[in-house]
Amino acid sequence: MNIGILGIGVIGSAVAQGFLKDGDLEHKFYISPRGENRSQALEKEYSQVVRCKSNQDVLDASEVIIVSVLPQKGLEILSELEFKSNHHVINLMSDKKLDQIEAVIGKTKSLTHMVPLSFIQNREGPIAIYPQNKFVIDLVNKLGHVVAVDDVNKIESIAAITGLMTSYYRLLNDVANWGENNGLTYEESKDYTTNFFEALSKNASSGDLNILSNEMTPEGLNEYALKYLDENMTFDKWINTLDPMLKRVK
Protein backbone atom coordinates (compact mmCIF):
# COMPACT_ATOMS: atom_id res chain seq x y z
CA MET A 1 0.00 0.00 0.00
CA ASN A 2 1.23 3.50 -0.81
CA ILE A 3 0.56 5.77 2.17
CA GLY A 4 0.93 9.54 2.06
CA ILE A 5 1.38 11.68 5.15
CA LEU A 6 0.65 15.41 5.04
CA GLY A 7 2.51 17.06 7.90
CA ILE A 8 5.50 15.42 9.57
CA GLY A 9 5.23 16.86 13.05
CA VAL A 10 5.35 14.90 16.29
CA ILE A 11 2.25 12.80 15.56
CA GLY A 12 2.74 12.42 11.81
CA SER A 13 6.29 11.23 12.40
CA ALA A 14 5.18 8.87 15.18
CA VAL A 15 2.55 7.28 12.92
CA ALA A 16 5.15 6.72 10.20
CA GLN A 17 7.59 5.18 12.68
CA GLY A 18 4.87 2.88 13.99
CA PHE A 19 4.26 1.50 10.51
CA LEU A 20 7.99 1.21 9.84
CA LYS A 21 8.93 -0.38 13.18
CA ASP A 22 11.36 -3.31 13.18
CA GLY A 23 12.03 -3.14 9.45
CA ASP A 24 8.41 -3.64 8.40
CA LEU A 25 8.37 -3.35 4.59
CA GLU A 26 4.64 -3.80 4.04
CA HIS A 27 3.97 -0.22 2.89
CA LYS A 28 5.71 2.58 1.02
CA PHE A 29 5.43 6.11 2.36
CA TYR A 30 5.28 9.43 0.56
CA ILE A 31 5.68 12.29 3.00
CA SER A 32 5.37 16.05 2.70
CA PRO A 33 8.48 18.24 2.84
CA ARG A 34 7.15 20.33 5.74
CA GLY A 35 8.50 19.36 9.13
CA GLU A 36 11.83 19.46 7.36
CA ASN A 37 14.06 17.92 10.03
CA ARG A 38 11.73 15.01 10.75
CA SER A 39 10.89 14.33 7.11
CA GLN A 40 14.56 14.31 6.10
CA ALA A 41 15.41 12.01 9.03
CA LEU A 42 12.67 9.55 8.05
CA GLU A 43 13.79 9.44 4.43
CA LYS A 44 17.40 8.92 5.50
CA GLU A 45 16.56 6.10 7.95
CA TYR A 46 13.99 4.13 5.95
CA SER A 47 14.41 2.92 2.38
CA GLN A 48 10.66 2.90 1.70
CA VAL A 49 10.15 6.57 2.63
CA VAL A 50 10.10 9.19 -0.13
CA ARG A 51 10.15 12.87 0.81
CA CYS A 52 8.09 14.57 -1.86
CA LYS A 53 8.62 18.05 -3.25
CA SER A 54 5.06 19.14 -2.53
CA ASN A 55 1.86 18.07 -0.80
CA GLN A 56 0.22 17.45 -4.15
CA ASP A 57 3.00 15.02 -5.04
CA VAL A 58 2.13 13.12 -1.84
CA LEU A 59 -1.50 12.82 -2.97
CA ASP A 60 -0.63 11.82 -6.52
CA ALA A 61 1.59 8.95 -5.35
CA SER A 62 -0.64 7.55 -2.59
CA GLU A 63 -3.81 5.55 -2.04
CA VAL A 64 -4.13 6.40 1.65
CA ILE A 65 -3.74 10.00 2.80
CA ILE A 66 -3.07 10.73 6.48
CA VAL A 67 -3.78 14.39 7.27
CA SER A 68 -1.54 15.49 10.13
CA VAL A 69 -1.11 19.20 9.39
CA LEU A 70 -1.52 21.94 11.99
CA PRO A 71 -5.26 22.47 12.61
CA GLN A 72 -4.96 26.26 12.41
CA LYS A 73 -4.14 26.10 8.70
CA GLY A 74 -5.50 22.65 7.97
CA LEU A 75 -8.52 23.51 5.83
CA GLU A 76 -6.55 26.14 3.94
CA ILE A 77 -3.83 23.62 3.11
CA LEU A 78 -6.35 20.99 2.02
CA SER A 79 -8.25 23.47 -0.15
CA GLU A 80 -5.16 23.93 -2.32
CA LEU A 81 -4.92 20.20 -3.11
CA GLU A 82 -6.69 17.91 -5.55
CA PHE A 83 -7.90 14.71 -3.92
CA LYS A 84 -8.99 11.67 -5.92
CA SER A 85 -12.26 9.79 -5.57
CA ASN A 86 -10.32 6.59 -4.76
CA HIS A 87 -8.36 8.12 -1.86
CA HIS A 88 -8.82 6.77 1.66
CA VAL A 89 -8.41 9.89 3.82
CA ILE A 90 -7.57 9.65 7.53
CA ASN A 91 -7.85 12.90 9.45
CA LEU A 92 -5.76 13.48 12.59
CA MET A 93 -6.75 17.13 13.17
CA SER A 94 -8.59 17.06 16.50
CA ASP A 95 -10.76 20.13 16.02
CA LYS A 96 -11.85 19.60 12.42
CA LYS A 97 -15.12 17.83 11.63
CA LEU A 98 -15.37 15.32 8.80
CA ASP A 99 -18.06 17.32 7.05
CA GLN A 100 -15.80 20.39 7.12
CA ILE A 101 -13.03 18.38 5.49
CA GLU A 102 -15.33 16.79 2.93
CA ALA A 103 -16.60 20.22 1.94
CA VAL A 104 -13.02 21.16 1.07
CA ILE A 105 -11.63 17.96 -0.49
CA GLY A 106 -14.79 16.54 -2.08
CA LYS A 107 -16.00 12.96 -2.02
CA THR A 108 -13.35 10.29 -1.48
CA LYS A 109 -13.52 6.52 -1.14
CA SER A 110 -13.51 6.87 2.63
CA LEU A 111 -13.02 9.63 5.19
CA THR A 112 -12.32 8.79 8.82
CA HIS A 113 -11.12 10.56 11.93
CA MET A 114 -8.33 8.93 13.93
CA VAL A 115 -6.92 9.86 17.34
CA PRO A 116 -3.42 8.41 17.79
CA LEU A 117 -0.91 9.34 20.49
CA SER A 118 2.85 9.66 20.26
CA PHE A 119 3.53 6.13 21.57
CA ILE A 120 1.96 4.75 18.41
CA GLN A 121 5.58 4.79 17.21
CA ASN A 122 6.18 1.83 19.55
CA ARG A 123 2.92 0.14 18.49
CA GLU A 124 1.44 0.77 21.91
CA GLY A 125 -1.61 2.49 23.33
CA PRO A 126 -5.14 3.21 22.07
CA ILE A 127 -6.04 4.34 18.56
CA ALA A 128 -9.54 5.79 18.30
CA ILE A 129 -11.34 5.70 14.96
CA TYR A 130 -14.61 7.27 13.81
CA PRO A 131 -16.68 6.15 12.03
CA GLN A 132 -16.09 2.41 12.17
CA ASN A 133 -14.26 1.54 8.96
CA LYS A 134 -12.95 -1.97 8.32
CA PHE A 135 -10.30 -0.82 5.84
CA VAL A 136 -8.79 1.68 8.29
CA ILE A 137 -9.10 -0.69 11.26
CA ASP A 138 -7.25 -3.43 9.36
CA LEU A 139 -4.62 -0.92 8.23
CA VAL A 140 -3.71 0.39 11.70
CA ASN A 141 -4.63 -2.61 13.84
CA LYS A 142 -1.01 -3.64 14.39
CA LEU A 143 -0.05 -0.14 15.58
CA GLY A 144 -1.91 -0.34 18.89
CA HIS A 145 -5.25 -1.08 20.52
CA VAL A 146 -8.00 0.10 18.16
CA VAL A 147 -11.15 1.60 19.67
CA ALA A 148 -13.61 2.13 16.80
CA VAL A 149 -16.74 4.14 17.65
CA ASP A 150 -19.95 4.85 15.77
CA ASP A 151 -20.90 8.30 17.08
CA VAL A 152 -19.14 11.64 16.67
CA ASN A 153 -19.81 12.49 20.34
CA LYS A 154 -17.79 9.44 21.36
CA ILE A 155 -14.71 10.43 19.34
CA GLU A 156 -14.96 13.96 20.76
CA SER A 157 -15.00 12.61 24.32
CA ILE A 158 -11.97 10.45 23.53
CA ALA A 159 -10.14 13.46 22.10
CA ALA A 160 -10.82 15.41 25.30
CA ILE A 161 -9.43 12.59 27.46
CA THR A 162 -6.16 12.69 25.50
CA GLY A 163 -5.65 16.20 26.84
CA LEU A 164 -4.70 14.69 30.21
CA MET A 165 -1.53 13.08 28.85
CA THR A 166 0.99 15.81 29.71
CA SER A 167 -0.66 16.35 33.11
CA TYR A 168 -0.21 12.65 33.85
CA TYR A 169 3.46 12.87 32.95
CA ARG A 170 3.72 15.92 35.22
CA LEU A 171 2.21 13.88 38.08
CA LEU A 172 4.75 11.10 37.56
CA ASN A 173 7.61 13.58 37.41
CA ASP A 174 6.47 15.36 40.57
CA VAL A 175 6.20 12.03 42.42
CA ALA A 176 9.68 11.06 41.18
CA ASN A 177 11.03 14.42 42.37
CA TRP A 178 9.37 13.91 45.77
CA GLY A 179 11.14 10.55 46.05
CA GLU A 180 14.46 12.19 45.24
CA ASN A 181 13.85 14.76 47.97
CA ASN A 182 13.14 11.96 50.42
CA GLY A 183 16.18 9.72 50.19
CA LEU A 184 16.03 8.09 46.74
CA THR A 185 18.06 9.02 43.71
CA TYR A 186 15.92 10.48 40.93
CA GLU A 187 16.52 7.39 38.76
CA GLU A 188 15.52 5.04 41.60
CA SER A 189 12.38 7.08 42.26
CA LYS A 190 11.50 7.30 38.55
CA ASP A 191 12.11 3.58 38.06
CA TYR A 192 9.80 2.62 40.90
CA THR A 193 7.13 5.24 40.17
CA THR A 194 6.75 4.46 36.46
CA ASN A 195 6.69 0.69 37.02
CA PHE A 196 4.21 1.11 39.86
CA PHE A 197 1.77 3.13 37.75
CA GLU A 198 2.29 0.84 34.75
CA ALA A 199 1.30 -2.18 36.85
CA LEU A 200 -1.73 -0.32 38.21
CA SER A 201 -2.90 0.47 34.67
CA LYS A 202 -2.43 -3.10 33.49
CA ASN A 203 -4.41 -4.39 36.46
CA ALA A 204 -7.12 -1.78 35.87
CA SER A 205 -7.55 -2.70 32.20
CA SER A 206 -8.71 -6.20 33.11
CA GLY A 207 -10.35 -5.39 36.45
CA ASP A 208 -13.46 -3.64 37.73
CA LEU A 209 -12.61 0.02 38.36
CA ASN A 210 -15.54 0.46 40.74
CA ILE A 211 -14.10 -2.28 42.95
CA LEU A 212 -10.45 -1.30 42.56
CA SER A 213 -11.14 2.35 43.39
CA ASN A 214 -12.57 1.28 46.75
CA GLU A 215 -10.12 -1.51 47.52
CA MET A 216 -8.06 -0.54 50.57
CA THR A 217 -7.09 -1.58 54.07
CA PRO A 218 -9.14 0.27 56.71
CA GLU A 219 -6.99 3.06 58.20
CA GLY A 220 -4.16 2.09 55.86
CA LEU A 221 -2.04 4.30 53.60
CA ASN A 222 -4.36 4.00 50.59
CA GLU A 223 -7.39 5.02 52.64
CA TYR A 224 -5.48 7.99 54.06
CA ALA A 225 -4.35 9.16 50.62
CA LEU A 226 -7.81 8.71 49.09
CA LYS A 227 -9.53 10.67 51.86
CA TYR A 228 -6.94 13.45 51.72
CA LEU A 229 -7.23 13.85 47.94
CA ASP A 230 -11.02 13.59 48.04
CA GLU A 231 -11.38 16.18 50.81
CA ASN A 232 -9.18 18.57 48.81
CA MET A 233 -11.30 18.00 45.66
CA THR A 234 -8.28 16.75 43.75
CA PHE A 235 -10.26 14.26 41.69
CA ASP A 236 -12.92 16.87 40.91
CA LYS A 237 -10.26 19.16 39.47
CA TRP A 238 -9.04 16.45 37.09
CA ILE A 239 -12.57 15.64 35.91
CA ASN A 240 -13.62 19.29 35.69
CA THR A 241 -10.70 19.85 33.33
CA LEU A 242 -12.34 17.56 30.79
CA ASP A 243 -15.42 19.75 30.27
CA PRO A 244 -13.66 22.78 28.74
CA MET A 245 -11.45 20.47 26.66
CA LEU A 246 -14.55 18.74 25.29
CA LYS A 247 -16.09 22.14 24.54
CA ARG A 248 -12.96 23.12 22.63
CA VAL A 249 -13.01 19.87 20.63
CA LYS A 250 -16.69 20.34 19.77
URNORWO-V363531 format. One record per pair of residues at least 12 apart in sequence whose ideal C-beta (glycine too) atoms are under 7 Angstrom apart, sorted by the first residue. I is the first residue (numbers start at 0). GAP is how many residues later the second one is. Records with the same first field share a line. If there is no record, write none. Layout:
I = GAP, GAP
//
This chain:
0 = 26, 62, 63
1 = 26, 28, 59, 60, 61
2 = 24, 26, 59, 61, 63
3 = 26, 54, 55, 57, 58, 60, 61, 62
4 = 24, 26, 27, 61, 63
5 = 26, 49, 52, 59, 60, 61, 62, 63
6 = 25, 27, 28, 61, 62, 63
7 = 23, 24, 26, 27, 30, 31, 34
8 = 26, 59
9 = 108
10 = 57, 81, 105, 107
11 = 23, 56
12 = 22, 25, 29
13 = 104, 106, 107
14 = 51, 53, 101, 105
15 = 13, 15, 26
16 = 104
17 = 102, 103, 105, 125
18 = 124
19 = 26
20 = 102
24 = 23
27 = 20
28 = 19, 20, 21
29 = 20, 22, 28, 31, 32
30 = 18, 20, 21, 27
31 = 20, 23, 26
32 = 18, 19, 20
38 = 12
54 = 22, 26
55 = 25, 26
58 = 22, 23, 24
62 = 24, 25
63 = 24, 26, 75
64 = 22, 24
65 = 24, 26
66 = 22, 23, 24, 25, 26
67 = 24
68 = 24
70 = 22, 23, 24, 25
73 = 19, 22
74 = 21, 25, 29
77 = 23, 26, 27
78 = 25
82 = 22, 23, 25
84 = 22, 23, 24
85 = 23
86 = 21, 22
87 = 21, 22, 47, 48
88 = 16, 19, 21, 22
89 = 22, 24, 46
90 = 21, 22, 23
91 = 22, 24
93 = 65, 155
94 = 153, 154
97 = 13, 15
109 = 23, 25, 26
111 = 17, 18, 19, 21, 24
112 = 17, 42
113 = 13, 14, 15
114 = 13, 40, 43, 44, 47
116 = 45, 48
119 = 23, 24
122 = 19, 20, 21
123 = 20
124 = 19, 20
125 = 18, 19, 21
126 = 13, 16, 17, 18, 19, 20
127 = 19, 21, 27, 30
128 = 17, 19
129 = 19, 22, 24, 25
130 = 19
131 = 16, 18
155 = 90, 93, 94
156 = 89
158 = 90
159 = 82, 85, 86, 89
160 = 81
162 = 82
171 = 21, 22, 25
174 = 18
175 = 13, 14, 17
178 = 14
//
